Amino acid sequence: MNDGKGGHSTIGGMARGIAPFLNNLHEERAATMPHATNHEITPVPTAQLFIVMASISGFLAVVLGAFGAHGLKNRLAPDLMDVWHTAVQYQFWHTLVLLGLGILLLQGALLQNFQAKYLVASGWLFAAGIVIFCGSLYILCLSGVRWLGAITPVGGVLWLAAWACLCYSAFKSA
């Protein structure tokens, strides 16, 4: 289904709207990261950054999963244990996607088949979704402050936008 603007759906429109903002954000951040061996400013490649972020997120998901299973089991109400479990599970799934995007971006030859800027946008959206969705649920469980659950859907919307960017990247390559 064509949306009349060169895209194939409203998902494509959402992805096109978010990607320029995230690309500019990434370029600004990359321009300010100093290189370790000299005083020149060099960007950290996005692929490597996504893999590092996925590694940290995966490590934390294991730690938080074990903490929930062993440290919180007798301290949290059953409904909050379910919330904790949901946060850990979603963190794992989206961490794997972020890792996959990093690996895909490392494969420069494959990028001729994908729109790299939408892959990059997707990665940033997945990372932000992990922090906001899972983070709000972890804090809700530990603090008991229930209104934090109102923040959680923002992370979910970021994940939807990330999946839309990923889909649009594949569509644009076809």
Secondary structure as UniProt FT lines:
FT   HELIX           10..31
FT   HELIX           46..66
FT   HELIX           67..71
FT   TURN            73..75
FT   HELIX           78..106
FT   HELIX           108..113
FT   HELIX           116..129
FT   HELIX           130..134
FT   HELIX           135..143
FT   HELIX           146..150
FT   HELIX           152..173
//
